Amino acid sequence: MIKRYNRTYRTEVLNAYVFESLEQVREISAEWLQSYNEERPHDALAGLPPAMDRAK
């Protein structure tokens, strides 16, 4: 599970941008993490985003 998270983070954030500052890394990472945890469908939740799964 952690390997998939790391691969996705590396692909969608670290490899997708040329960062100019550590602050920029933090901002983009925070936005991505919000999307990953609240909006993105997860296989472990039968394709539901975590926010919808919690609302059940």
PDBQT receptor file of N, H, CA, C and O in Angstrom, charges set to zero:
ATOM      1  N   MET A   1       0.824  -1.179   0.000  1.00  0.00    +0.000 N 
ATOM      2  CA  MET A   1       0.000   0.000   0.000  1.00  0.00    +0.000 C 
ATOM      3  C   MET A   1       0.878   1.256   0.000  1.00  0.00    +0.000 C 
ATOM      4  O   MET A   1       0.614   2.178  -0.772  1.00  0.00    +0.000 OA
ATOM      5  N   ILE A   2       1.885   1.314   0.822  1.00  0.00    +0.000 N 
ATOM      6  H   ILE A   2       2.099   0.565   1.448  1.00  0.00    +0.000 HD
ATOM      7  CA  ILE A   2       2.741   2.497   0.889  1.00  0.00    +0.000 C 
ATOM      8  C   ILE A   2       3.542   2.664  -0.401  1.00  0.00    +0.000 C 
ATOM      9  O   ILE A   2       3.838   3.786  -0.811  1.00  0.00    +0.000 OA
ATOM     10  N   LYS A   3       3.890   1.550  -1.035  1.00  0.00    +0.000 N 
ATOM     11  H   LYS A   3       3.649   0.639  -0.702  1.00  0.00    +0.000 HD
ATOM     12  CA  LYS A   3       4.631   1.644  -2.296  1.00  0.00    +0.000 C 
ATOM     13  C   LYS A   3       3.781   2.301  -3.369  1.00  0.00    +0.000 C 
ATOM     14  O   LYS A   3       4.285   3.094  -4.164  1.00  0.00    +0.000 OA
ATOM     15  N   ARG A   4       2.509   1.979  -3.398  1.00  0.00    +0.000 N 
ATOM     16  H   ARG A   4       2.100   1.335  -2.753  1.00  0.00    +0.000 HD
ATOM     17  CA  ARG A   4       1.616   2.591  -4.385  1.00  0.00    +0.000 C 
ATOM     18  C   ARG A   4       1.486   4.090  -4.121  1.00  0.00    +0.000 C 
ATOM     19  O   ARG A   4       1.543   4.892  -5.052  1.00  0.00    +0.000 OA
ATOM     20  N   TYR A   5       1.314   4.464  -2.864  1.00  0.00    +0.000 N 
ATOM     21  H   TYR A   5       1.268   3.812  -2.107  1.00  0.00    +0.000 HD
ATOM     22  CA  TYR A   5       1.235   5.881  -2.504  1.00  0.00    +0.000 C 
ATOM     23  C   TYR A   5       2.505   6.607  -2.941  1.00  0.00    +0.000 C 
ATOM     24  O   TYR A   5       2.434   7.662  -3.570  1.00  0.00    +0.000 OA
ATOM     25  N   ASN A   6       3.653   6.047  -2.611  1.00  0.00    +0.000 N 
ATOM     26  H   ASN A   6       3.710   5.190  -2.100  1.00  0.00    +0.000 HD
ATOM     27  CA  ASN A   6       4.927   6.679  -2.972  1.00  0.00    +0.000 C 
ATOM     28  C   ASN A   6       5.092   6.801  -4.478  1.00  0.00    +0.000 C 
ATOM     29  O   ASN A   6       5.555   7.829  -4.972  1.00  0.00    +0.000 OA
ATOM     30  N   ARG A   7       4.715   5.759  -5.212  1.00  0.00    +0.000 N 
ATOM     31  H   ARG A   7       4.338   4.924  -4.811  1.00  0.00    +0.000 HD
ATOM     32  CA  ARG A   7       4.819   5.802  -6.674  1.00  0.00    +0.000 C 
ATOM     33  C   ARG A   7       3.895   6.883  -7.243  1.00  0.00    +0.000 C 
ATOM     34  O   ARG A   7       4.295   7.639  -8.129  1.00  0.00    +0.000 OA
ATOM     35  N   THR A   8       2.692   6.953  -6.747  1.00  0.00    +0.000 N 
ATOM     36  H   THR A   8       2.368   6.338  -6.028  1.00  0.00    +0.000 HD
ATOM     37  CA  THR A   8       1.742   7.949  -7.227  1.00  0.00    +0.000 C 
ATOM     38  C   THR A   8       2.217   9.359  -6.903  1.00  0.00    +0.000 C 
ATOM     39  O   THR A   8       2.138  10.250  -7.749  1.00  0.00    +0.000 OA
ATOM     40  N   TYR A   9       2.709   9.568  -5.685  1.00  0.00    +0.000 N 
ATOM     41  H   TYR A   9       2.773   8.844  -4.998  1.00  0.00    +0.000 HD
ATOM     42  CA  TYR A   9       3.213  10.889  -5.290  1.00  0.00    +0.000 C 
ATOM     43  C   TYR A   9       4.401  11.295  -6.158  1.00  0.00    +0.000 C 
ATOM     44  O   TYR A   9       4.483  12.436  -6.613  1.00  0.00    +0.000 OA
ATOM     45  N   ARG A  10       5.309  10.366  -6.382  1.00  0.00    +0.000 N 
ATOM     46  H   ARG A  10       5.243   9.440  -6.012  1.00  0.00    +0.000 HD
ATOM     47  CA  ARG A  10       6.482  10.668  -7.205  1.00  0.00    +0.000 C 
ATOM     48  C   ARG A  10       6.060  11.020  -8.630  1.00  0.00    +0.000 C 
ATOM     49  O   ARG A  10       6.566  11.986  -9.202  1.00  0.00    +0.000 OA
ATOM     50  N   THR A  11       5.149  10.256  -9.202  1.00  0.00    +0.000 N 
ATOM     51  H   THR A  11       4.739   9.471  -8.737  1.00  0.00    +0.000 HD
ATOM     52  CA  THR A  11       4.715  10.478 -10.579  1.00  0.00    +0.000 C 
ATOM     53  C   THR A  11       3.934  11.781 -10.727  1.00  0.00    +0.000 C 
ATOM     54  O   THR A  11       4.190  12.558 -11.647  1.00  0.00    +0.000 OA
ATOM     55  N   GLU A  12       2.990  12.020  -9.831  1.00  0.00    +0.000 N 
ATOM     56  H   GLU A  12       2.782  11.389  -9.084  1.00  0.00    +0.000 HD
ATOM     57  CA  GLU A  12       2.081  13.146  -9.991  1.00  0.00    +0.000 C 
ATOM     58  C   GLU A  12       2.595  14.459  -9.415  1.00  0.00    +0.000 C 
ATOM     59  O   GLU A  12       2.086  15.523  -9.766  1.00  0.00    +0.000 OA
ATOM     60  N   VAL A  13       3.592  14.403  -8.537  1.00  0.00    +0.000 N 
ATOM     61  H   VAL A  13       4.005  13.538  -8.251  1.00  0.00    +0.000 HD
ATOM     62  CA  VAL A  13       4.101  15.640  -7.939  1.00  0.00    +0.000 C 
ATOM     63  C   VAL A  13       5.586  15.813  -8.217  1.00  0.00    +0.000 C 
ATOM     64  O   VAL A  13       5.984  16.748  -8.912  1.00  0.00    +0.000 OA
ATOM     65  N   LEU A  14       6.397  14.930  -7.688  1.00  0.00    +0.000 N 
ATOM     66  H   LEU A  14       6.074  14.170  -7.123  1.00  0.00    +0.000 HD
ATOM     67  CA  LEU A  14       7.844  15.144  -7.753  1.00  0.00    +0.000 C 
ATOM     68  C   LEU A  14       8.389  15.134  -9.170  1.00  0.00    +0.000 C 
ATOM     69  O   LEU A  14       9.265  15.936  -9.494  1.00  0.00    +0.000 OA
ATOM     70  N   ASN A  15       7.898  14.253 -10.018  1.00  0.00    +0.000 N 
ATOM     71  H   ASN A  15       7.186  13.601  -9.756  1.00  0.00    +0.000 HD
ATOM     72  CA  ASN A  15       8.384  14.186 -11.399  1.00  0.00    +0.000 C 
ATOM     73  C   ASN A  15       7.645  15.139 -12.335  1.00  0.00    +0.000 C 
ATOM     74  O   ASN A  15       8.084  15.353 -13.466  1.00  0.00    +0.000 OA
ATOM     75  N   ALA A  16       6.540  15.709 -11.885  1.00  0.00    +0.000 N 
ATOM     76  H   ALA A  16       6.184  15.535 -10.967  1.00  0.00    +0.000 HD
ATOM     77  CA  ALA A  16       5.714  16.538 -12.753  1.00  0.00    +0.000 C 
ATOM     78  C   ALA A  16       6.091  18.017 -12.729  1.00  0.00    +0.000 C 
ATOM     79  O   ALA A  16       5.669  18.775 -13.603  1.00  0.00    +0.000 OA
ATOM     80  N   TYR A  17       6.874  18.433 -11.749  1.00  0.00    +0.000 N 
ATOM     81  H   TYR A  17       7.217  17.817 -11.039  1.00  0.00    +0.000 HD
ATOM     82  CA  TYR A  17       7.187  19.854 -11.588  1.00  0.00    +0.000 C 
ATOM     83  C   TYR A  17       8.684  20.067 -11.452  1.00  0.00    +0.000 C 
ATOM     84  O   TYR A  17       9.425  19.185 -11.018  1.00  0.00    +0.000 OA
ATOM     85  N   VAL A  18       9.103  21.257 -11.834  1.00  0.00    +0.000 N 
ATOM     86  H   VAL A  18       8.501  21.974 -12.187  1.00  0.00    +0.000 HD
ATOM     87  CA  VAL A  18      10.451  21.722 -11.530  1.00  0.00    +0.000 C 
ATOM     88  C   VAL A  18      10.254  22.778 -10.442  1.00  0.00    +0.000 C 
ATOM     89  O   VAL A  18       9.795  23.887 -10.719  1.00  0.00    +0.000 OA
ATOM     90  N   PHE A  19      10.598  22.431  -9.228  1.00  0.00    +0.000 N 
ATOM     91  H   PHE A  19      10.971  21.531  -9.003  1.00  0.00    +0.000 HD
ATOM     92  CA  PHE A  19      10.338  23.300  -8.085  1.00  0.00    +0.000 C 
ATOM     93  C   PHE A  19      11.392  24.387  -7.973  1.00  0.00    +0.000 C 
ATOM     94  O   PHE A  19      12.570  24.171  -8.254  1.00  0.00    +0.000 OA
ATOM     95  N   GLU A  20      10.938  25.558  -7.556  1.00  0.00    +0.000 N 
ATOM     96  H   GLU A  20       9.981  25.733  -7.327  1.00  0.00    +0.000 HD
ATOM     97  CA  GLU A  20      11.834  26.690  -7.357  1.00  0.00    +0.000 C 
ATOM     98  C   GLU A  20      12.157  26.927  -5.895  1.00  0.00    +0.000 C 
ATOM     99  O   GLU A  20      13.123  27.620  -5.575  1.00  0.00    +0.000 OA
ATOM    100  N   SER A  21      11.352  26.354  -4.999  1.00  0.00    +0.000 N 
ATOM    101  H   SER A  21      10.567  25.792  -5.258  1.00  0.00    +0.000 HD
ATOM    102  CA  SER A  21      11.591  26.547  -3.569  1.00  0.00    +0.000 C 
ATOM    103  C   SER A  21      10.954  25.414  -2.778  1.00  0.00    +0.000 C 
ATOM    104  O   SER A  21      10.088  24.695  -3.276  1.00  0.00    +0.000 OA
ATOM    105  N   LEU A  22      11.391  25.272  -1.562  1.00  0.00    +0.000 N 
ATOM    106  H   LEU A  22      12.095  25.855  -1.156  1.00  0.00    +0.000 HD
ATOM    107  CA  LEU A  22      10.809  24.274  -0.674  1.00  0.00    +0.000 C 
ATOM    108  C   LEU A  22       9.358  24.628  -0.359  1.00  0.00    +0.000 C 
ATOM    109  O   LEU A  22       8.522  23.738  -0.203  1.00  0.00    +0.000 OA
ATOM    110  N   GLU A  23       9.062  25.899  -0.266  1.00  0.00    +0.000 N 
ATOM    111  H   GLU A  23       9.742  26.622  -0.392  1.00  0.00    +0.000 HD
ATOM    112  CA  GLU A  23       7.685  26.341  -0.015  1.00  0.00    +0.000 C 
ATOM    113  C   GLU A  23       6.763  25.894  -1.151  1.00  0.00    +0.000 C 
ATOM    114  O   GLU A  23       5.627  25.488  -0.906  1.00  0.00    +0.000 OA
ATOM    115  N   GLN A  24       7.247  25.967  -2.380  1.00  0.00    +0.000 N 
ATOM    116  H   GLN A  24       8.170  26.297  -2.579  1.00  0.00    +0.000 HD
ATOM    117  CA  GLN A  24       6.451  25.522  -3.521  1.00  0.00    +0.000 C 
ATOM    118  C   GLN A  24       6.187  24.016  -3.436  1.00  0.00    +0.000 C 
ATOM    119  O   GLN A  24       5.085  23.564  -3.749  1.00  0.00    +0.000 OA
ATOM    120  N   VAL A  25       7.165  23.256  -3.025  1.00  0.00    +0.000 N 
ATOM    121  H   VAL A  25       8.060  23.623  -2.771  1.00  0.00    +0.000 HD
ATOM    122  CA  VAL A  25       6.980  21.814  -2.844  1.00  0.00    +0.000 C 
ATOM    123  C   VAL A  25       5.893  21.567  -1.803  1.00  0.00    +0.000 C 
ATOM    124  O   VAL A  25       5.021  20.721  -1.997  1.00  0.00    +0.000 OA
ATOM    125  N   ARG A  26       5.947  22.296  -0.716  1.00  0.00    +0.000 N 
ATOM    126  H   ARG A  26       6.656  22.983  -0.558  1.00  0.00    +0.000 HD
ATOM    127  CA  ARG A  26       4.950  22.133   0.354  1.00  0.00    +0.000 C 
ATOM    128  C   ARG A  26       3.547  22.481  -0.113  1.00  0.00    +0.000 C 
ATOM    129  O   ARG A  26       2.595  21.765   0.200  1.00  0.00    +0.000 OA
ATOM    130  N   GLU A  27       3.408  23.569  -0.856  1.00  0.00    +0.000 N 
ATOM    131  H   GLU A  27       4.181  24.150  -1.110  1.00  0.00    +0.000 HD
ATOM    132  CA  GLU A  27       2.089  23.987  -1.338  1.00  0.00    +0.000 C 
ATOM    133  C   GLU A  27       1.497  22.968  -2.308  1.00  0.00    +0.000 C 
ATOM    134  O   GLU A  27       0.344  22.562  -2.162  1.00  0.00    +0.000 OA
ATOM    135  N   ILE A  28       2.276  22.563  -3.281  1.00  0.00    +0.000 N 
ATOM    136  H   ILE A  28       3.212  22.893  -3.400  1.00  0.00    +0.000 HD
ATOM    137  CA  ILE A  28       1.791  21.600  -4.274  1.00  0.00    +0.000 C 
ATOM    138  C   ILE A  28       1.496  20.261  -3.615  1.00  0.00    +0.000 C 
ATOM    139  O   ILE A  28       0.510  19.607  -3.951  1.00  0.00    +0.000 OA
ATOM    140  N   SER A  29       2.339  19.853  -2.685  1.00  0.00    +0.000 N 
ATOM    141  H   SER A  29       3.140  20.385  -2.412  1.00  0.00    +0.000 HD
ATOM    142  CA  SER A  29       2.116  18.595  -1.978  1.00  0.00    +0.000 C 
ATOM    143  C   SER A  29       0.841  18.644  -1.150  1.00  0.00    +0.000 C 
ATOM    144  O   SER A  29       0.097  17.665  -1.105  1.00  0.00    +0.000 OA
ATOM    145  N   ALA A  30       0.580  19.767  -0.496  1.00  0.00    +0.000 N 
ATOM    146  H   ALA A  30       1.185  20.562  -0.532  1.00  0.00    +0.000 HD
ATOM    147  CA  ALA A  30      -0.632  19.908   0.312  1.00  0.00    +0.000 C 
ATOM    148  C   ALA A  30      -1.884  19.819  -0.561  1.00  0.00    +0.000 C 
ATOM    149  O   ALA A  30      -2.860  19.166  -0.189  1.00  0.00    +0.000 OA
ATOM    150  N   GLU A  31      -1.852  20.477  -1.722  1.00  0.00    +0.000 N 
ATOM    151  H   GLU A  31      -1.059  21.007  -2.023  1.00  0.00    +0.000 HD
ATOM    152  CA  GLU A  31      -2.986  20.406  -2.646  1.00  0.00    +0.000 C 
ATOM    153  C   GLU A  31      -3.194  18.981  -3.141  1.00  0.00    +0.000 C 
ATOM    154  O   GLU A  31      -4.321  18.488  -3.184  1.00  0.00    +0.000 OA
ATOM    155  N   TRP A  32      -2.105  18.327  -3.512  1.00  0.00    +0.000 N 
ATOM    156  H   TRP A  32      -1.189  18.727  -3.477  1.00  0.00    +0.000 HD
ATOM    157  CA  TRP A  32      -2.201  16.955  -4.010  1.00  0.00    +0.000 C 
ATOM    158  C   TRP A  32      -2.725  16.022  -2.916  1.00  0.00    +0.000 C 
ATOM    159  O   TRP A  32      -3.572  15.168  -3.181  1.00  0.00    +0.000 OA
ATOM    160  N   LEU A  33      -2.231  16.181  -1.703  1.00  0.00    +0.000 N 
ATOM    161  H   LEU A  33      -1.543  16.875  -1.488  1.00  0.00    +0.000 HD
ATOM    162  CA  LEU A  33      -2.657  15.321  -0.598  1.00  0.00    +0.000 C 
ATOM    163  C   LEU A  33      -4.139  15.501  -0.301  1.00  0.00    +0.000 C 
ATOM    164  O   LEU A  33      -4.836  14.526  -0.019  1.00  0.00    +0.000 OA
ATOM    165  N   GLN A  34      -4.625  16.732  -0.360  1.00  0.00    +0.000 N 
ATOM    166  H   GLN A  34      -4.058  17.523  -0.589  1.00  0.00    +0.000 HD
ATOM    167  CA  GLN A  34      -6.058  16.994  -0.165  1.00  0.00    +0.000 C 
ATOM    168  C   GLN A  34      -6.867  16.235  -1.209  1.00  0.00    +0.000 C 
ATOM    169  O   GLN A  34      -7.847  15.568  -0.878  1.00  0.00    +0.000 OA
ATOM    170  N   SER A  35      -6.458  16.336  -2.458  1.00  0.00    +0.000 N 
ATOM    171  H   SER A  35      -5.662  16.878  -2.727  1.00  0.00    +0.000 HD
ATOM    172  CA  SER A  35      -7.151  15.632  -3.536  1.00  0.00    +0.000 C 
ATOM    173  C   SER A  35      -7.059  14.120  -3.344  1.00  0.00    +0.000 C 
ATOM    174  O   SER A  35      -8.055  13.413  -3.499  1.00  0.00    +0.000 OA
ATOM    175  N   TYR A  36      -5.884  13.626  -3.012  1.00  0.00    +0.000 N 
ATOM    176  H   TYR A  36      -5.075  14.200  -2.886  1.00  0.00    +0.000 HD
ATOM    177  CA  TYR A  36      -5.662  12.186  -2.827  1.00  0.00    +0.000 C 
ATOM    178  C   TYR A  36      -6.533  11.632  -1.705  1.00  0.00    +0.000 C 
ATOM    179  O   TYR A  36      -7.089  10.541  -1.825  1.00  0.00    +0.000 OA
ATOM    180  N   ASN A  37      -6.649  12.383  -0.619  1.00  0.00    +0.000 N 
ATOM    181  H   ASN A  37      -6.198  13.270  -0.521  1.00  0.00    +0.000 HD
ATOM    182  CA  ASN A  37      -7.384  11.892   0.553  1.00  0.00    +0.000 C 
ATOM    183  C   ASN A  37      -8.884  12.153   0.513  1.00  0.00    +0.000 C 
ATOM    184  O   ASN A  37      -9.639  11.467   1.202  1.00  0.00    +0.000 OA
ATOM    185  N   GLU A  38      -9.334  13.122  -0.274  1.00  0.00    +0.000 N 
ATOM    186  H   GLU A  38      -8.720  13.679  -0.833  1.00  0.00    +0.000 HD
ATOM    187  CA  GLU A  38     -10.739  13.493  -0.235  1.00  0.00    +0.000 C 
ATOM    188  C   GLU A  38     -11.506  13.232  -1.526  1.00  0.00    +0.000 C 
ATOM    189  O   GLU A  38     -12.704  12.953  -1.478  1.00  0.00    +0.000 OA
ATOM    190  N   GLU A  39     -10.850  13.314  -2.668  1.00  0.00    +0.000 N 
ATOM    191  H   GLU A  39      -9.877  13.541  -2.707  1.00  0.00    +0.000 HD
ATOM    192  CA  GLU A  39     -11.575  13.285  -3.939  1.00  0.00    +0.000 C 
ATOM    193  C   GLU A  39     -11.283  12.070  -4.802  1.00  0.00    +0.000 C 
ATOM    194  O   GLU A  39     -12.156  11.611  -5.539  1.00  0.00    +0.000 OA
ATOM    195  N   ARG A  40     -10.097  11.554  -4.723  1.00  0.00    +0.000 N 
ATOM    196  H   ARG A  40      -9.388  11.927  -4.125  1.00  0.00    +0.000 HD
ATOM    197  CA  ARG A  40      -9.647  10.474  -5.601  1.00  0.00    +0.000 C 
ATOM    198  C   ARG A  40     -10.260   9.133  -5.181  1.00  0.00    +0.000 C 
ATOM    199  O   ARG A  40     -10.225   8.788  -3.999  1.00  0.00    +0.000 OA
ATOM    200  N   PRO A  41     -10.820   8.372  -6.130  1.00  0.00    +0.000 N 
ATOM    201  CA  PRO A  41     -11.346   7.040  -5.804  1.00  0.00    +0.000 C 
ATOM    202  C   PRO A  41     -10.225   6.104  -5.338  1.00  0.00    +0.000 C 
ATOM    203  O   PRO A  41      -9.128   6.116  -5.897  1.00  0.00    +0.000 OA
ATOM    204  N   HIS A  42     -10.505   5.306  -4.327  1.00  0.00    +0.000 N 
ATOM    205  H   HIS A  42     -11.396   5.296  -3.873  1.00  0.00    +0.000 HD
ATOM    206  CA  HIS A  42      -9.528   4.359  -3.804  1.00  0.00    +0.000 C 
ATOM    207  C   HIS A  42     -10.036   2.935  -4.006  1.00  0.00    +0.000 C 
ATOM    208  O   HIS A  42     -11.193   2.630  -3.716  1.00  0.00    +0.000 OA
ATOM    209  N   ASP A  43      -9.167   2.078  -4.502  1.00  0.00    +0.000 N 
ATOM    210  H   ASP A  43      -8.228   2.326  -4.737  1.00  0.00    +0.000 HD
ATOM    211  CA  ASP A  43      -9.537   0.678  -4.721  1.00  0.00    +0.000 C 
ATOM    212  C   ASP A  43      -9.973  -0.001  -3.426  1.00  0.00    +0.000 C 
ATOM    213  O   ASP A  43     -10.899  -0.812  -3.428  1.00  0.00    +0.000 OA
ATOM    214  N   ALA A  44      -9.313   0.327  -2.332  1.00  0.00    +0.000 N 
ATOM    215  H   ALA A  44      -8.561   0.986  -2.330  1.00  0.00    +0.000 HD
ATOM    216  CA  ALA A  44      -9.624  -0.307  -1.051  1.00  0.00    +0.000 C 
ATOM    217  C   ALA A  44     -11.016   0.076  -0.545  1.00  0.00    +0.000 C 
ATOM    218  O   ALA A  44     -11.550  -0.584   0.346  1.00  0.00    +0.000 OA
ATOM    219  N   LEU A  45     -11.601   1.121  -1.098  1.00  0.00    +0.000 N 
ATOM    220  H   LEU A  45     -11.167   1.657  -1.822  1.00  0.00    +0.000 HD
ATOM    221  CA  LEU A  45     -12.930   1.575  -0.683  1.00  0.00    +0.000 C 
ATOM    222  C   LEU A  45     -13.959   1.322  -1.781  1.00  0.00    +0.000 C 
ATOM    223  O   LEU A  45     -14.949   2.044  -1.895  1.00  0.00    +0.000 OA
ATOM    224  N   ALA A  46     -13.719   0.314  -2.567  1.00  0.00    +0.000 N 
ATOM    225  H   ALA A  46     -12.915  -0.273  -2.475  1.00  0.00    +0.000 HD
ATOM    226  CA  ALA A  46     -14.613  -0.076  -3.663  1.00  0.00    +0.000 C 
ATOM    227  C   ALA A  46     -14.814   1.056  -4.665  1.00  0.00    +0.000 C 
ATOM    228  O   ALA A  46     -15.908   1.234  -5.201  1.00  0.00    +0.000 OA
ATOM    229  N   GLY A  47     -13.760   1.812  -4.911  1.00  0.00    +0.000 N 
ATOM    230  H   GLY A  47     -12.871   1.668  -4.475  1.00  0.00    +0.000 HD
ATOM    231  CA  GLY A  47     -13.817   2.871  -5.902  1.00  0.00    +0.000 C 
ATOM    232  C   GLY A  47     -14.392   4.188  -5.411  1.00  0.00    +0.000 C 
ATOM    233  O   GLY A  47     -14.572   5.116  -6.199  1.00  0.00    +0.000 OA
ATOM    234  N   LEU A  48     -14.682   4.282  -4.122  1.00  0.00    +0.000 N 
ATOM    235  H   LEU A  48     -14.536   3.528  -3.482  1.00  0.00    +0.000 HD
ATOM    236  CA  LEU A  48     -15.205   5.527  -3.571  1.00  0.00    +0.000 C 
ATOM    237  C   LEU A  48     -14.078   6.419  -3.076  1.00  0.00    +0.000 C 
ATOM    238  O   LEU A  48     -13.048   5.924  -2.618  1.00  0.00    +0.000 OA
ATOM    239  N   PRO A  49     -14.267   7.722  -3.163  1.00  0.00    +0.000 N 
ATOM    240  CA  PRO A  49     -13.322   8.621  -2.506  1.00  0.00    +0.000 C 
ATOM    241  C   PRO A  49     -13.502   8.504  -0.987  1.00  0.00    +0.000 C 
ATOM    242  O   PRO A  49     -14.609   8.225  -0.527  1.00  0.00    +0.000 OA
ATOM    243  N   PRO A  50     -12.452   8.709  -0.210  1.00  0.00    +0.000 N 
ATOM    244  CA  PRO A  50     -12.570   8.582   1.232  1.00  0.00    +0.000 C 
ATOM    245  C   PRO A  50     -13.646   9.460   1.850  1.00  0.00    +0.000 C 
ATOM    246  O   PRO A  50     -14.303   9.036   2.801  1.00  0.00    +0.000 OA
ATOM    247  N   ALA A  51     -13.847  10.665   1.343  1.00  0.00    +0.000 N 
ATOM    248  H   ALA A  51     -13.313  11.009   0.570  1.00  0.00    +0.000 HD
ATOM    249  CA  ALA A  51     -14.862  11.554   1.913  1.00  0.00    +0.000 C 
ATOM    250  C   ALA A  51     -16.260  10.941   1.753  1.00  0.00    +0.000 C 
ATOM    251  O   ALA A  51     -17.083  11.049   2.662  1.00  0.00    +0.000 OA
ATOM    252  N   MET A  52     -16.534  10.311   0.629  1.00  0.00    +0.000 N 
ATOM    253  H   MET A  52     -15.866  10.223  -0.109  1.00  0.00    +0.000 HD
ATOM    254  CA  MET A  52     -17.852   9.667   0.423  1.00  0.00    +0.000 C 
ATOM    255  C   MET A  52     -17.976   8.423   1.284  1.00  0.00    +0.000 C 
ATOM    256  O   MET A  52     -19.059   8.127   1.790  1.00  0.00    +0.000 OA
ATOM    257  N   ASP A  53     -16.888   7.692   1.456  1.00  0.00    +0.000 N 
ATOM    258  H   ASP A  53     -16.009   7.932   1.044  1.00  0.00    +0.000 HD
ATOM    259  CA  ASP A  53     -16.932   6.491   2.282  1.00  0.00    +0.000 C 
ATOM    260  C   ASP A  53     -17.232   6.846   3.739  1.00  0.00    +0.000 C 
ATOM    261  O   ASP A  53     -17.980   6.139   4.414  1.00  0.00    +0.000 OA
ATOM    262  N   ARG A  54     -16.644   7.945   4.220  1.00  0.00    +0.000 N 
ATOM    263  H   ARG A  54     -16.037   8.520   3.672  1.00  0.00    +0.000 HD
ATOM    264  CA  ARG A  54     -16.902   8.372   5.608  1.00  0.00    +0.000 C 
ATOM    265  C   ARG A  54     -18.335   8.827   5.789  1.00  0.00    +0.000 C 
ATOM    266  O   ARG A  54     -18.894   8.690   6.877  1.00  0.00    +0.000 OA
ATOM    267  N   ALA A  55     -18.941   9.369   4.735  1.00  0.00    +0.000 N 
ATOM    268  H   ALA A  55     -18.487   9.480   3.851  1.00  0.00    +0.000 HD
ATOM    269  CA  ALA A  55     -20.307   9.896   4.827  1.00  0.00    +0.000 C 
ATOM    270  C   ALA A  55     -21.363   8.788   4.881  1.00  0.00    +0.000 C 
ATOM    271  O   ALA A  55     -22.524   9.050   5.197  1.00  0.00    +0.000 OA
ATOM    272  N   LYS A  56     -20.966   7.562   4.577  1.00  0.00    +0.000 N 
ATOM    273  H   LYS A  56     -20.023   7.349   4.320  1.00  0.00    +0.000 HD
ATOM    274  CA  LYS A  56     -21.929   6.437   4.583  1.00  0.00    +0.000 C 
ATOM    275  C   LYS A  56     -22.423   6.162   5.971  1.00  0.00    +0.000 C 
ATOM    276  O   LYS A  56     -23.234   5.257   6.169  1.00  0.00    +0.000 OA
TER     277      LYS A  56
